[in-house]
Amino acid sequence: MGFLDSILGKTSLPEAKTDRLFAISTAAVTLEASLGLKPDGAAGVCIKPMESSRYEAARTEIEDLLKLSFKETGTLYSIQKDEYNYIWVVLSDPDFDDLVTNIQMVCQTLMEQGFGTQLLAAVYRFKGDAIVFWIYNFKLGSYYPFVPQSGQKRDTSQEFRLKSLMEKELPIEKDEAKWYPMWGMPL
Amino acid sequence: MKISGAKVPTQDLRKVEGPVSALFIVPAISGSSIMNLFSTHPTLEARIEALKNIERELEA
């Protein structure tokens, strides 16, 4: 925000940063080869709540896109609301590249239709000894690991380990105070 | 390197990023044009945006 903007009280929401979202594609190879973490066939995009007319417009856009995509890649999808009234586009496909491509397309379409500021996070699920989520925060433009345990606890030592092993390949958020968890995700 | 779990938050991202407050205050001066500095009421756009926010809050 510029100096004049702050004097005049002009506020603008920051646009989503999607440029580093794609980095998970190559990082997945290392995750599997050196850490035994495999893509678990599921990914999702979390979108902030909006009023019903805009929601219907966004939903139609995404559905049209994903119906077409299903014919090409066989990626299954569902669109649902969570307990916070956030919207989730959940994709499932055993082929990780198809998942990444489809997540990228959903985000691209939402940005083009003017929903860029509504994008909250993209999430990829991995599986090793435990379930590991890589959360991409669109406001920060970076990833962070989330390893949930029962009772809304998280395995922070495992998360720190993942960070130190992956920070060369994946744009990981440096400020751990911003590694906000997402409990009970629909994927 | 210090390894400590103290800094990692436990509050959900959707709670942190959620609607900030029910008392959403629309700035009277949006600064989109110099005329706004002299206007006594918010612009039509600001009013529509405020109504949208209220609708969203009510639905939430």
gemmi code that builds the backbone of each chain (N, CA, C; Angstrom):
import gemmi

chains = {
    "A": [
        ("MET", (0.844, -1.204, 0.000), (0.000, 0.000, 0.000), (0.878, 1.252, 0.000)),
        ("GLY", (0.589, 2.170, -0.901), (1.401, 3.380, -1.030), (1.077, 4.409, 0.029)),
        ("PHE", (1.908, 5.434, 0.060), (1.757, 6.493, 1.048), (0.425, 7.220, 0.889)),
        ("LEU", (0.103, 7.577, -0.369), (-1.159, 8.284, -0.634), (-2.353, 7.416, -0.278)),
        ("ASP", (-2.252, 6.152, -0.584), (-3.347, 5.235, -0.277), (-3.649, 5.210, 1.214)),
        ("SER", (-2.581, 5.224, 2.022), (-2.828, 5.161, 3.462), (-3.402, 6.471, 3.976)),
        ("ILE", (-2.988, 7.592, 3.360), (-3.553, 8.884, 3.775), (-5.030, 8.946, 3.424)),
        ("LEU", (-5.355, 8.442, 2.238), (-6.732, 8.517, 1.765), (-7.578, 7.345, 2.260)),
        ("GLY", (-6.970, 6.485, 3.026), (-7.713, 5.378, 3.604), (-8.147, 4.345, 2.595)),
        ("LYS", (-7.407, 4.244, 1.513), (-7.775, 3.286, 0.475), (-7.268, 1.900, 0.870)),
        ("THR", (-8.174, 0.962, 0.871), (-7.739, -0.391, 1.201), (-7.960, -1.299, 0.009)),
        ("SER", (-7.011, -2.153, -0.260), (-7.214, -3.144, -1.302), (-6.697, -4.478, -0.802)),
        ("LEU", (-7.472, -5.521, -1.097), (-7.054, -6.852, -0.673), (-5.919, -7.328, -1.564)),
        ("PRO", (-4.929, -8.001, -0.975), (-3.838, -8.487, -1.812), (-4.310, -9.630, -2.711)),
        ("GLU", (-3.841, -9.638, -3.951), (-4.167, -10.729, -4.877), (-3.434, -12.002, -4.452)),
        ("ALA", (-3.993, -13.133, -4.828), (-3.364, -14.406, -4.471), (-2.042, -14.582, -5.214)),
        ("LYS", (-1.079, -15.131, -4.514), (0.214, -15.422, -5.141), (0.248, -16.892, -5.522)),
        ("THR", (0.165, -17.151, -6.813), (0.108, -18.540, -7.248), (1.410, -19.005, -7.896)),
        ("ASP", (2.371, -18.095, -8.036), (3.555, -18.423, -8.843), (4.384, -19.594, -8.312)),
        ("ARG", (4.343, -19.827, -7.003), (5.189, -20.901, -6.471), (4.415, -22.171, -6.114)),
        ("LEU", (3.117, -22.142, -6.455), (2.247, -23.283, -6.165), (2.744, -24.560, -6.843)),
        ("PHE", (3.267, -24.400, -8.058), (3.656, -25.525, -8.892), (4.863, -26.287, -8.344)),
        ("ALA", (5.608, -25.677, -7.430), (6.843, -26.277, -6.915), (6.640, -27.661, -6.309)),
        ("ILE", (5.431, -27.977, -5.879), (5.169, -29.270, -5.252), (5.376, -30.411, -6.251)),
        ("SER", (5.203, -30.081, -7.539), (5.306, -31.096, -8.587), (6.662, -31.801, -8.581)),
        ("THR", (7.747, -31.028, -8.537), (9.083, -31.632, -8.512), (9.457, -32.097, -7.109)),
        ("ALA", (8.977, -31.379, -6.100), (9.306, -31.740, -4.721), (8.780, -33.129, -4.367)),
        ("ALA", (7.682, -33.522, -5.011), (7.066, -34.822, -4.718), (8.034, -35.976, -4.984)),
        ("VAL", (8.904, -35.798, -5.969), (9.878, -36.843, -6.309), (10.827, -37.068, -5.126)),
        ("THR", (11.348, -35.974, -4.580), (12.251, -36.062, -3.423), (11.536, -36.576, -2.185)),
        ("LEU", (10.313, -36.106, -1.984), (9.544, -36.544, -0.819), (9.413, -38.060, -0.802)),
        ("GLU", (9.194, -38.623, -1.984), (9.018, -40.067, -2.064), (10.357, -40.804, -1.986)),
        ("ALA", (11.354, -40.301, -2.736), (12.629, -41.005, -2.820), (13.414, -40.969, -1.510)),
        ("SER", (13.477, -39.805, -0.852), (14.342, -39.749, 0.326), (13.592, -39.769, 1.647)),
        ("LEU", (12.283, -39.571, 1.627), (11.544, -39.564, 2.894), (10.446, -40.630, 2.955)),
        ("GLY", (10.242, -41.313, 1.846), (9.207, -42.340, 1.816), (7.797, -41.787, 1.921)),
        ("LEU", (7.652, -40.514, 1.563), (6.319, -39.900, 1.587), (5.730, -39.929, 0.190)),
        ("LYS", (4.616, -40.647, 0.044), (4.004, -40.753, -1.278), (2.780, -39.852, -1.377)),
        ("PRO", (2.539, -39.286, -2.567), (1.273, -38.556, -2.752), (0.119, -39.507, -2.461)),
        ("ASP", (-0.887, -39.013, -1.747), (-1.961, -39.891, -1.284), (-3.238, -39.745, -2.122)),
        ("GLY", (-3.088, -39.243, -3.338), (-4.215, -39.223, -4.271), (-5.277, -38.173, -4.007)),
        ("ALA", (-4.996, -37.229, -3.091), (-6.013, -36.223, -2.797), (-5.392, -34.850, -2.637)),
        ("ALA", (-6.132, -33.855, -3.099), (-5.704, -32.471, -2.951), (-6.945, -31.594, -2.946)),
        ("GLY", (-6.795, -30.377, -2.477), (-7.956, -29.504, -2.422), (-7.584, -28.039, -2.453)),
        ("VAL", (-8.574, -27.224, -2.810), (-8.415, -25.768, -2.746), (-9.470, -25.254, -1.785)),
        ("CYS", (-9.036, -24.408, -0.850), (-9.961, -23.849, 0.129), (-10.212, -22.379, -0.207)),
        ("ILE", (-11.500, -22.031, -0.311), (-11.896, -20.694, -0.752), (-12.707, -20.019, 0.352)),
        ("LYS", (-12.428, -18.747, 0.567), (-13.133, -18.000, 1.623), (-14.624, -17.882, 1.311)),
        ("PRO", (-15.432, -17.760, 2.370), (-16.878, -17.646, 2.157), (-17.225, -16.418, 1.317)),
        ("MET", (-18.261, -16.543, 0.522), (-18.765, -15.387, -0.220), (-20.279, -15.467, -0.286)),
        ("GLU", (-20.913, -14.377, -0.674), (-22.375, -14.401, -0.652), (-22.878, -15.261, -1.811)),
        ("SER", (-24.152, -15.702, -1.695), (-24.617, -16.815, -2.522), (-24.549, -16.577, -4.023)),
        ("SER", (-24.796, -15.351, -4.490), (-24.789, -15.150, -5.943), (-23.380, -15.348, -6.511)),
        ("ARG", (-22.382, -14.829, -5.813), (-21.000, -15.003, -6.276), (-20.583, -16.464, -6.133)),
        ("TYR", (-21.049, -17.097, -5.046), (-20.709, -18.494, -4.816), (-21.213, -19.364, -5.960)),
        ("GLU", (-22.469, -19.124, -6.379), (-23.056, -19.917, -7.470), (-22.262, -19.710, -8.761)),
        ("ALA", (-21.861, -18.458, -9.016), (-21.085, -18.164, -10.226), (-19.755, -18.910, -10.212)),
        ("ALA", (-19.081, -18.870, -9.060), (-17.784, -19.534, -8.937), (-17.936, -21.045, -9.078)),
        ("ARG", (-18.995, -21.567, -8.468), (-19.238, -23.007, -8.493), (-19.469, -23.506, -9.916)),
        ("THR", (-20.273, -22.748, -10.673), (-20.538, -23.123, -12.056), (-19.250, -23.146, -12.872)),
        ("GLU", (-18.432, -22.113, -12.695), (-17.150, -22.038, -13.410), (-16.299, -23.270, -13.134)),
        ("ILE", (-16.170, -23.588, -11.845), (-15.302, -24.699, -11.450), (-15.856, -26.024, -11.952)),
        ("GLU", (-17.168, -26.183, -11.839), (-17.774, -27.447, -12.281), (-17.609, -27.671, -13.769)),
        ("ASP", (-17.822, -26.603, -14.565), (-17.655, -26.730, -16.015), (-16.237, -27.166, -16.343)),
        ("LEU", (-15.294, -26.540, -15.648), (-13.886, -26.846, -15.878), (-13.549, -28.289, -15.503)),
        ("LEU", (-14.024, -28.697, -14.333), (-13.656, -30.024, -13.837), (-14.363, -31.157, -14.577)),
        ("LYS", (-15.549, -30.858, -15.122), (-16.236, -31.863, -15.938), (-15.426, -32.151, -17.190)),
        ("LEU", (-14.921, -31.087, -17.797), (-14.072, -31.242, -18.986), (-12.802, -32.006, -18.635)),
        ("SER", (-12.222, -31.604, -17.516), (-10.964, -32.181, -17.085), (-11.110, -33.667, -16.772)),
        ("PHE", (-12.270, -34.043, -16.237), (-12.517, -35.440, -15.896), (-12.394, -36.340, -17.134)),
        ("LYS", (-12.888, -35.824, -18.264), (-12.802, -36.587, -19.516), (-11.358, -36.821, -19.926)),
        ("GLU", (-10.509, -35.840, -19.636), (-9.094, -35.921, -20.037), (-8.271, -36.762, -19.065)),
        ("THR", (-8.413, -36.463, -17.777), (-7.492, -37.049, -16.794), (-8.159, -38.040, -15.844)),
        ("GLY", (-9.495, -38.080, -15.848), (-10.197, -38.971, -14.937), (-10.157, -38.524, -13.483)),
        ("THR", (-9.867, -37.241, -13.280), (-9.798, -36.725, -11.916), (-11.201, -36.524, -11.347)),
        ("LEU", (-11.468, -37.136, -10.196), (-12.768, -36.968, -9.552), (-12.770, -35.704, -8.710)),
        ("TYR", (-13.945, -35.093, -8.598), (-13.990, -33.857, -7.810), (-15.269, -33.780, -6.987)),
        ("SER", (-15.221, -32.971, -5.929), (-16.437, -32.603, -5.208), (-16.273, -31.190, -4.691)),
        ("ILE", (-17.396, -30.491, -4.598), (-17.369, -29.121, -4.073), (-18.245, -29.112, -2.827)),
        ("GLN", (-17.684, -28.690, -1.713), (-18.455, -28.724, -0.463), (-18.092, -27.557, 0.458)),
        ("LYS", (-18.981, -27.308, 1.419), (-18.713, -26.269, 2.411), (-18.306, -26.941, 3.711)),
        ("ASP", (-17.428, -26.276, 4.476), (-17.007, -26.864, 5.748), (-17.673, -26.145, 6.927)),
        ("GLU", (-17.273, -26.526, 8.121), (-17.909, -25.976, 9.325), (-17.712, -24.468, 9.482)),
        ("TYR", (-16.684, -23.923, 8.821), (-16.442, -22.481, 8.881), (-17.122, -21.736, 7.736)),
        ("ASN", (-17.908, -22.493, 6.928), (-18.562, -21.929, 5.752), (-17.579, -21.633, 4.617)),
        ("TYR", (-16.372, -22.193, 4.716), (-15.404, -22.084, 3.624), (-15.761, -23.120, 2.567)),
        ("ILE", (-15.391, -22.828, 1.311), (-15.721, -23.721, 0.204), (-14.484, -24.543, -0.153)),
        ("TRP", (-14.693, -25.829, -0.342), (-13.594, -26.719, -0.712), (-13.839, -27.357, -2.066)),
        ("VAL", (-12.842, -27.282, -2.922), (-12.848, -28.068, -4.144), (-11.890, -29.219, -3.871)),
        ("VAL", (-12.437, -30.417, -3.732), (-11.615, -31.570, -3.382), (-11.427, -32.453, -4.612)),
        ("LEU", (-10.185, -32.770, -4.924), (-9.882, -33.587, -6.093), (-9.250, -34.891, -5.668)),
        ("SER", (-9.592, -35.957, -6.374), (-8.882, -37.204, -6.108), (-8.470, -37.869, -7.419)),
        ("ASP", (-7.222, -38.256, -7.454), (-6.613, -38.874, -8.629), (-5.322, -39.547, -8.181)),
        ("PRO", (-5.139, -40.831, -8.521), (-3.887, -41.490, -8.120), (-2.663, -40.911, -8.834)),
        ("ASP", (-2.875, -40.240, -9.958), (-1.764, -39.638, -10.705), (-1.494, -38.235, -10.161)),
        ("PHE", (-0.311, -38.070, -9.549), (-0.015, -36.803, -8.874), (0.057, -35.620, -9.841)),
        ("ASP", (0.631, -35.853, -11.030), (0.745, -34.765, -12.007), (-0.629, -34.244, -12.425)),
        ("ASP", (-1.595, -35.167, -12.562), (-2.958, -34.747, -12.900), (-3.562, -33.905, -11.787)),
        ("LEU", (-3.284, -34.298, -10.544), (-3.781, -33.527, -9.398), (-3.240, -32.107, -9.437)),
        ("VAL", (-1.914, -31.996, -9.607), (-1.266, -30.684, -9.623), (-1.814, -29.818, -10.750)),
        ("THR", (-1.943, -30.422, -11.938), (-2.454, -29.677, -13.091), (-3.867, -29.162, -12.823)),
        ("ASN", (-4.707, -30.031, -12.258), (-6.091, -29.623, -12.017), (-6.212, -28.556, -10.924)),
        ("ILE", (-5.408, -28.685, -9.874), (-5.412, -27.667, -8.818), (-4.999, -26.315, -9.428)),
        ("GLN", (-3.952, -26.379, -10.244), (-3.453, -25.175, -10.904), (-4.547, -24.532, -11.776)),
        ("MET", (-5.288, -25.367, -12.502), (-6.342, -24.861, -13.388), (-7.493, -24.242, -12.610)),
        ("VAL", (-7.859, -24.883, -11.493), (-8.948, -24.345, -10.668), (-8.563, -22.948, -10.163)),
        ("CYS", (-7.328, -22.815, -9.673), (-6.864, -21.532, -9.145), (-6.817, -20.477, -10.244)),
        ("GLN", (-6.292, -20.881, -11.397), (-6.189, -19.975, -12.544), (-7.566, -19.442, -12.938)),
        ("THR", (-8.531, -20.365, -13.041), (-9.884, -19.982, -13.437), (-10.499, -19.028, -12.418)),
        ("LEU", (-10.335, -19.326, -11.133), (-10.902, -18.463, -10.098), (-10.284, -17.073, -10.155)),
        ("MET", (-8.974, -17.000, -10.404), (-8.308, -15.706, -10.505), (-8.850, -14.916, -11.700)),
        ("GLU", (-8.985, -15.615, -12.839), (-9.473, -14.947, -14.050), (-10.896, -14.435, -13.879)),
        ("GLN", (-11.684, -15.134, -13.074), (-13.075, -14.724, -12.862), (-13.213, -13.714, -11.722)),
        ("GLY", (-12.093, -13.232, -11.209), (-12.142, -12.196, -10.184), (-12.288, -12.710, -8.759)),
        ("PHE", (-11.997, -13.991, -8.543), (-12.086, -14.536, -7.194), (-10.711, -14.697, -6.543)),
        ("GLY", (-9.725, -14.026, -7.116), (-8.348, -14.174, -6.639), (-8.168, -13.890, -5.163)),
        ("THR", (-8.867, -12.858, -4.677), (-8.697, -12.495, -3.268), (-9.378, -13.484, -2.333)),
        ("GLN", (-10.237, -14.359, -2.909), (-10.958, -15.324, -2.072), (-10.165, -16.617, -1.837)),
        ("LEU", (-9.085, -16.792, -2.607), (-8.313, -18.028, -2.462), (-7.579, -18.039, -1.130)),
        ("LEU", (-7.794, -19.073, -0.346), (-7.123, -19.156, 0.957), (-5.917, -20.091, 0.898)),
        ("ALA", (-6.171, -21.327, 0.535), (-5.076, -22.298, 0.582), (-5.304, -23.448, -0.393)),
        ("ALA", (-4.205, -24.055, -0.817), (-4.263, -25.314, -1.560), (-3.558, -26.353, -0.703)),
        ("VAL", (-4.096, -27.570, -0.687), (-3.550, -28.593, 0.206), (-3.310, -29.892, -0.557)),
        ("TYR", (-2.134, -30.483, -0.341), (-1.823, -31.788, -0.920), (-1.607, -32.799, 0.202)),
        ("ARG", (-2.225, -33.958, 0.060), (-2.078, -34.984, 1.100), (-1.019, -36.016, 0.694)),
        ("PHE", (-0.113, -36.306, 1.631), (0.928, -37.315, 1.425), (0.826, -38.354, 2.523)),
        ("LYS", (1.384, -39.539, 2.231), (1.302, -40.595, 3.223), (2.642, -41.309, 3.357)),
        ("GLY", (3.126, -41.392, 4.588), (4.301, -42.198, 4.902), (3.926, -43.021, 6.103)),
        ("ASP", (4.680, -42.893, 7.194), (4.270, -43.519, 8.450), (3.015, -42.842, 8.984)),
        ("ALA", (2.916, -41.560, 8.673), (1.732, -40.804, 9.079), (1.251, -39.985, 7.879)),
        ("ILE", (0.066, -39.387, 8.025), (-0.452, -38.498, 6.983), (0.241, -37.136, 7.125)),
        ("VAL", (0.734, -36.630, 6.014), (1.369, -35.313, 6.007), (0.640, -34.432, 4.992)),
        ("PHE", (0.270, -33.231, 5.414), (-0.328, -32.282, 4.478), (0.688, -31.198, 4.159)),
        ("TRP", (0.771, -30.820, 2.899), (1.520, -29.625, 2.523), (0.493, -28.565, 2.179)),
        ("ILE", (0.497, -27.496, 2.975), (-0.475, -26.427, 2.786), (0.197, -25.258, 2.078)),
        ("TYR", (-0.415, -24.801, 0.979), (0.084, -23.626, 0.275), (-0.824, -22.453, 0.618)),
        ("ASN", (-0.254, -21.433, 1.229), (-1.029, -20.255, 1.605), (-0.899, -19.201, 0.494)),
        ("PHE", (-2.041, -18.833, -0.110), (-2.004, -17.929, -1.260), (-1.592, -16.509, -0.891)),
        ("LYS", (-1.826, -16.132, 0.355), (-1.445, -14.782, 0.774), (0.069, -14.702, 0.966)),
        ("LEU", (0.644, -15.768, 1.516), (2.092, -15.795, 1.753), (2.852, -16.198, 0.492)),
        ("GLY", (2.207, -17.002, -0.349), (2.888, -17.528, -1.530), (3.917, -18.579, -1.175)),
        ("SER", (3.660, -19.331, -0.112), (4.616, -20.365, 0.293), (3.892, -21.563, 0.913)),
        ("TYR", (4.655, -22.650, 1.009), (4.128, -23.890, 1.580), (4.551, -24.029, 3.039)),
        ("TYR", (3.836, -24.865, 3.778), (4.313, -25.337, 5.075), (3.725, -26.716, 5.361)),
        ("PRO", (4.438, -27.512, 6.150), (3.953, -28.856, 6.445), (2.964, -28.847, 7.618)),
        ("PHE", (2.038, -29.768, 7.579), (1.088, -29.919, 8.680), (0.894, -31.418, 8.925)),
        ("VAL", (1.336, -31.875, 10.090), (1.210, -33.291, 10.447), (0.268, -33.400, 11.645)),
        ("PRO", (-1.032, -33.613, 11.371), (-1.987, -33.663, 12.475), (-1.913, -34.972, 13.245)),
        ("GLN", (-2.148, -34.854, 14.540), (-2.267, -36.036, 15.386), (-3.649, -35.990, 16.029)),
        ("SER", (-3.997, -37.063, 16.729), (-5.341, -37.078, 17.311), (-5.469, -36.007, 18.394)),
        ("GLY", (-6.676, -35.535, 18.590), (-6.945, -34.547, 19.628), (-6.418, -33.166, 19.304)),
        ("GLN", (-6.488, -32.777, 18.018), (-6.036, -31.448, 17.565), (-4.628, -31.115, 18.040)),
        ("LYS", (-3.768, -32.116, 17.987), (-2.348, -31.873, 18.256), (-1.612, -32.039, 16.941)),
        ("ARG", (-0.420, -31.464, 16.879), (0.373, -31.643, 15.667), (1.783, -32.079, 16.010)),
        ("ASP", (2.354, -32.851, 15.086), (3.695, -33.383, 15.288), (4.708, -32.336, 14.804)),
        ("THR", (5.014, -31.386, 15.671), (5.882, -30.281, 15.241), (7.311, -30.732, 14.949)),
        ("SER", (7.798, -31.728, 15.678), (9.178, -32.149, 15.402), (9.287, -32.743, 13.994)),
        ("GLN", (8.252, -33.478, 13.593), (8.227, -34.008, 12.225), (8.099, -32.866, 11.206)),
        ("GLU", (7.307, -31.857, 11.542), (7.139, -30.713, 10.638), (8.450, -29.956, 10.450)),
        ("PHE", (9.200, -29.782, 11.556), (10.497, -29.102, 11.457), (11.490, -29.928, 10.645)),
        ("ARG", (11.392, -31.252, 10.826), (12.275, -32.130, 10.078), (11.984, -32.011, 8.577)),
        ("LEU", (10.698, -32.019, 8.233), (10.302, -31.884, 6.832), (10.779, -30.557, 6.251)),
        ("LYS", (10.693, -29.525, 7.065), (11.134, -28.215, 6.601), (12.626, -28.234, 6.274)),
        ("SER", (13.425, -28.756, 7.207), (14.871, -28.702, 6.983), (15.297, -29.606, 5.820)),
        ("LEU", (14.532, -30.681, 5.586), (14.886, -31.568, 4.481), (14.403, -31.063, 3.125)),
        ("MET", (13.356, -30.241, 3.142), (12.747, -29.845, 1.868), (12.945, -28.384, 1.487)),
        ("GLU", (13.566, -27.586, 2.366), (13.559, -26.143, 2.088), (14.364, -25.737, 0.857)),
        ("LYS", (15.228, -26.632, 0.402), (15.975, -26.306, -0.822), (15.097, -26.471, -2.062)),
        ("GLU", (14.111, -27.352, -1.982), (13.317, -27.671, -3.167), (11.942, -27.029, -3.200)),
        ("LEU", (11.460, -26.690, -2.002), (10.098, -26.188, -1.913), (10.129, -24.826, -1.224)),
        ("PRO", (9.369, -23.847, -1.750), (9.318, -22.551, -1.064), (8.549, -22.692, 0.253)),
        ("ILE", (9.283, -22.875, 1.354), (8.632, -23.107, 2.641), (8.608, -21.811, 3.452)),
        ("GLU", (7.467, -21.528, 4.050), (7.291, -20.317, 4.856), (8.308, -20.303, 6.006)),
        ("LYS", (9.107, -19.237, 6.064), (10.182, -19.178, 7.056), (9.671, -18.879, 8.462)),
        ("ASP", (8.582, -18.134, 8.532), (8.035, -17.766, 9.836), (7.067, -18.866, 10.320)),
        ("GLU", (7.552, -19.679, 11.259), (6.731, -20.824, 11.711), (5.464, -20.381, 12.442)),
        ("ALA", (5.449, -19.131, 12.888), (4.252, -18.617, 13.562), (3.080, -18.484, 12.588)),
        ("LYS", (3.377, -18.617, 11.278), (2.305, -18.530, 10.274), (1.878, -19.900, 9.765)),
        ("TRP", (2.429, -20.952, 10.370), (2.052, -22.312, 9.958), (0.707, -22.699, 10.604)),
        ("TYR", (-0.341, -22.000, 10.250), (-1.638, -22.275, 10.867), (-2.187, -23.630, 10.413)),
        ("PRO", (-2.641, -24.431, 11.345), (-3.200, -25.738, 10.973), (-4.584, -25.591, 10.338)),
        ("MET", (-5.034, -26.656, 9.689), (-6.419, -26.714, 9.202), (-6.945, -28.066, 9.661)),
        ("TRP", (-7.764, -28.025, 10.696), (-8.266, -29.266, 11.294), (-9.480, -29.773, 10.536)),
        ("GLY", (-9.575, -31.094, 10.443), (-10.767, -31.728, 9.854), (-11.030, -31.337, 8.418)),
        ("MET", (-9.974, -31.339, 7.600), (-10.152, -30.993, 6.185), (-10.926, -32.101, 5.476)),
        ("PRO", (-11.733, -31.738, 4.461), (-12.514, -32.782, 3.772), (-11.689, -33.589, 2.765)),
        ("LEU", (-10.408, -33.753, 3.004), (-9.606, -34.613, 2.114), (-8.608, -35.410, 2.933)),
    ],
    "B": [
        ("MET", (20.753, -25.026, 15.453), (19.354, -24.668, 15.208), (18.491, -25.028, 16.424)),
        ("LYS", (17.661, -24.106, 16.797), (16.774, -24.349, 17.928), (15.531, -25.074, 17.438)),
        ("ILE", (15.247, -26.188, 18.075), (14.020, -26.895, 17.696), (13.029, -26.783, 18.845)),
        ("SER", (11.982, -26.071, 18.584), (10.982, -25.862, 19.624), (9.621, -25.740, 18.984)),
        ("GLY", (8.625, -26.371, 19.581), (7.287, -26.337, 19.019), (6.485, -25.140, 19.501)),
        ("ALA", (7.110, -24.316, 20.325), (6.375, -23.230, 20.974), (5.813, -22.220, 19.983)),
        ("LYS", (6.528, -22.001, 18.889), (6.122, -20.953, 17.958), (5.026, -21.378, 16.985)),
        ("VAL", (4.905, -22.688, 16.781), (3.943, -23.154, 15.780), (2.521, -23.014, 16.325)),
        ("PRO", (1.656, -22.314, 15.580), (0.304, -22.059, 16.109), (-0.592, -23.285, 16.105)),
        ("THR", (-1.609, -23.275, 16.926), (-2.582, -24.361, 16.942), (-3.956, -23.871, 16.485)),
        ("GLN", (-4.095, -22.560, 16.359), (-5.379, -22.011, 15.923), (-5.556, -22.223, 14.428)),
        ("ASP", (-6.765, -22.582, 14.031), (-7.043, -22.912, 12.635), (-6.909, -21.693, 11.723)),
        ("LEU", (-6.325, -21.935, 10.539), (-6.140, -20.868, 9.545), (-7.455, -20.177, 9.195)),
        ("ARG", (-8.542, -20.972, 9.123), (-9.825, -20.395, 8.731), (-10.400, -19.494, 9.817)),
        ("LYS", (-10.023, -19.773, 11.069), (-10.442, -18.884, 12.162), (-9.652, -17.581, 12.096)),
        ("VAL", (-8.353, -17.720, 11.836), (-7.476, -16.551, 11.787), (-7.859, -15.625, 10.638)),
        ("GLU", (-8.200, -16.242, 9.487), (-8.505, -15.461, 8.287), (-9.991, -15.124, 8.163)),
        ("GLY", (-10.786, -15.563, 9.108), (-12.232, -15.393, 9.020), (-12.655, -13.940, 9.089)),
        ("PRO", (-13.976, -13.694, 8.906), (-14.472, -12.322, 8.982), (-13.969, -11.655, 10.263)),
        ("VAL", (-13.302, -10.541, 10.105), (-12.591, -9.920, 11.211), (-13.548, -9.493, 12.318)),
        ("SER", (-14.611, -8.860, 11.923), (-15.515, -8.348, 12.941), (-16.895, -8.153, 12.349)),
        ("ALA", (-17.903, -8.331, 13.180), (-19.264, -8.091, 12.719), (-19.479, -6.597, 12.500)),
        ("LEU", (-18.713, -5.790, 13.224), (-18.818, -4.339, 13.076), (-17.917, -3.893, 11.928)),
        ("PHE", (-18.340, -4.252, 10.729), (-17.523, -3.891, 9.574), (-17.746, -2.421, 9.258)),
        ("ILE", (-16.702, -1.632, 9.416), (-16.848, -0.191, 9.210), (-16.337, 0.186, 7.824)),
        ("VAL", (-17.221, 0.802, 7.040), (-16.838, 1.222, 5.697), (-16.237, 2.623, 5.786)),
        ("PRO", (-15.025, 2.818, 5.280), (-14.454, 4.149, 5.359), (-15.273, 5.144, 4.535)),
        ("ALA", (-15.562, 6.301, 5.105), (-16.355, 7.305, 4.415), (-15.576, 7.864, 3.233)),
        ("ILE", (-14.255, 7.916, 3.375), (-13.419, 8.422, 2.290), (-12.657, 7.238, 1.715)),
        ("SER", (-12.986, 6.883, 0.482), (-12.297, 5.740, -0.092), (-11.050, 6.181, -0.848)),
        ("GLY", (-11.000, 7.443, -1.218), (-9.807, 7.959, -1.867), (-9.671, 7.557, -3.315)),
        ("SER", (-10.739, 6.980, -3.891), (-10.616, 6.564, -5.284), (-10.626, 7.783, -6.218)),
        ("SER", (-11.172, 8.890, -5.771), (-11.003, 10.128, -6.530), (-10.985, 11.286, -5.535)),
        ("ILE", (-10.435, 12.369, -5.970), (-10.267, 13.506, -5.055), (-11.625, 14.062, -4.621)),
        ("MET", (-12.655, 13.842, -5.467), (-13.992, 14.331, -5.121), (-14.529, 13.653, -3.856)),
        ("ASN", (-14.054, 12.425, -3.639), (-14.524, 11.711, -2.455), (-14.179, 12.439, -1.167)),
        ("LEU", (-13.116, 13.216, -1.227), (-12.713, 13.949, -0.036), (-13.785, 14.949, 0.370)),
        ("PHE", (-14.566, 15.381, -0.617), (-15.596, 16.393, -0.331), (-16.987, 15.800, -0.238)),
        ("SER", (-17.119, 14.509, -0.547), (-18.451, 13.923, -0.500), (-18.826, 13.582, 0.936)),
        ("THR", (-20.102, 13.632, 1.197), (-20.566, 13.398, 2.566), (-20.986, 11.949, 2.782)),
        ("HIS", (-21.138, 11.197, 1.709), (-21.588, 9.821, 1.829), (-20.632, 8.884, 1.108)),
        ("PRO", (-20.616, 7.599, 1.515), (-19.770, 6.629, 0.804), (-20.233, 6.461, -0.644)),
        ("THR", (-19.328, 6.036, -1.482), (-19.701, 5.826, -2.882), (-20.643, 4.632, -3.011)),
        ("LEU", (-21.290, 4.565, -4.157), (-22.200, 3.453, -4.433), (-21.469, 2.108, -4.295)),
        ("GLU", (-20.233, 2.065, -4.818), (-19.446, 0.828, -4.758), (-19.202, 0.417, -3.302)),
        ("ALA", (-18.851, 1.404, -2.481), (-18.580, 1.104, -1.074), (-19.832, 0.597, -0.382)),
        ("ARG", (-20.976, 1.180, -0.759), (-22.231, 0.744, -0.138), (-22.582, -0.680, -0.554)),
        ("ILE", (-22.412, -0.963, -1.858), (-22.713, -2.317, -2.341), (-21.793, -3.324, -1.651)),
        ("GLU", (-20.521, -2.953, -1.548), (-19.546, -3.841, -0.918), (-19.936, -4.097, 0.545)),
        ("ALA", (-20.399, -3.050, 1.220), (-20.813, -3.184, 2.614), (-22.025, -4.121, 2.735)),
        ("LEU", (-22.964, -3.960, 1.786), (-24.150, -4.829, 1.802), (-23.763, -6.285, 1.549)),
        ("LYS", (-22.816, -6.467, 0.628), (-22.335, -7.826, 0.344), (-21.723, -8.448, 1.585)),
        ("ASN", (-20.960, -7.639, 2.290), (-20.332, -8.134, 3.511), (-21.370, -8.534, 4.547)),
        ("ILE", (-22.420, -7.711, 4.658), (-23.473, -8.019, 5.633), (-24.166, -9.325, 5.246)),
        ("GLU", (-24.452, -9.457, 3.937), (-25.117, -10.674, 3.478), (-24.262, -11.909, 3.801)),
        ("ARG", (-22.965, -11.773, 3.560), (-22.047, -12.880, 3.806), (-22.023, -13.235, 5.285)),
        ("GLU", (-22.006, -12.192, 6.118), (-22.004, -12.406, 7.568), (-23.268, -13.144, 8.010)),
        ("LEU", (-24.401, -12.728, 7.430), (-25.666, -13.334, 7.811), (-25.727, -14.793, 7.399)),
        ("GLU", (-25.125, -15.088, 6.241), (-25.139, -16.466, 5.762), (-24.185, -17.357, 6.561)),
        ("ALA", (-23.155, -16.734, 7.093), (-22.109, -17.519, 7.767), (-22.625, -18.138, 9.053)),
    ],
}
model = gemmi.Model(1)
for chain_id, residues in chains.items():
    chain = gemmi.Chain(chain_id)
    for i, (resn, *xyz) in enumerate(residues, 1):
        res = gemmi.Residue()
        res.name, res.seqid = resn, gemmi.SeqId(i, " ")
        for name, pos in zip(("N", "CA", "C"), xyz):
            atom = gemmi.Atom()
            atom.name, atom.element = name, gemmi.Element(name[0])
            atom.pos, atom.b_iso = gemmi.Position(*pos), 0.0
            res.add_atom(atom)
        chain.add_residue(res)
    model.add_chain(chain)
structure = gemmi.Structure()
structure.add_model(model)
structure.setup_entities()
